[in-house]
Amino acid sequence: MTVATARLRIGVSLPSLGVALLIELVLLGAAALLLARVATPPARSSLSEPVALALLAEPPQPPVAAPPKPVVPPEHKSVPKTVSKPVPHPPAPKVAPAPTPLEDRPVTTVAQPTAFSQPVPPPVASAPPAPAAPAVAKPDPNIAYAGKVRAAVQAALVYPPAAASLHFGGRVRVAFHLRDGVPSQARVLVGSGIGMIDRAALQSVQNASYPHPDSELQGRDLLYEVWVEFNG
């Protein structure tokens, strides 16, 4: 087959193919319209057939009982009361008060002496008991002894010569223990401000001659606080 022969066949077959395709499209469109008409149901008429309606009557309702009328109590007419005037009564006669009975008092009968009996002497009242004598408080022996101790310390005072020449003076309060006339633990509670005066006060406590204590104070450790006076 030559090239010219092939080109001739191709030129002849192309127009035939286009016509065949066009015929096929027309047939397909006609078939589609036919199917659409067959599938579409016939249109209903706009007017529907008349439907018979039956009206049902409502059942009769039971009669409603009327409310009872309120009972009106009968009116009672008030009968006017007749007011009776008080009848005056005559005044009752006054009754004199009954005399108050006298109190029953015991009657003392005095026995009259007879020729054969002697008169009874009246009872003699007993004298009240004498009041008890107040208890006399026994003085504290330590108070009296403390005065003696203070006097013994002041009597044993030794005035320092230097303080006497300078006219130094003052008061010193000392405390110490005393047992059967023997002093111990002497110390200055309130000083005079001058050392030689304070030392002289403590020396007076040691040099004092204390009186012998009473039997109630013997063997006891007694504490005393005394003022030692230095007059410059």
TAGI-V492988 format. One record per backbone hydrogen bond with DSSP energy under -0.5 kcal/mol. NH is the residue of the N-H (numbers start at 1). CO is the residue of the C=O. Records with the same first field share a line. If there is no record, write none. Layout:
# TAGI-V492988
NH=CO + CO
This chain:
# TAGI-V492988
6=2
7=3
8=4
9=5
10=6
11=7
12=8
13=9
14=10
15=11
16=12
17=13
18=14
19=15
20=16
21=17
22=18
23=19
24=20
25=21
26=22
27=23
28=24
29=25
30=26
31=27
32=28
33=29
34=30
35=31
36=32
37=33
38=34
39=35
40=36
48=46
55=53
56=54
57=55
72=70
73=71
77=75
80=78
83=81
84=82
88=86
96=94
105=103
108=106
109=107
110=108
111=109
117=114
125=123
137=135
143=140
144=140
145=141
146=142
147=143
148=144
149=145
150=146
151=147
152=148
153=149
154=150
155=151
156=152
157=154
159=157
164=160
165=161
166=162
167=164
168=163
170=230
172=228
173=190
174=172 + 226
175=187
176=224
177=184
178=222
179=182
182=179
183=181
184=177
187=175
189=173 + 187
190=173
198=194
199=195
200=196
201=197
202=198
203=199
204=200
205=201
206=202
207=203
208=204
210=208
217=214
218=214
220=217
222=178 + 220
224=176
226=174
228=172
229=227
230=170
232=230
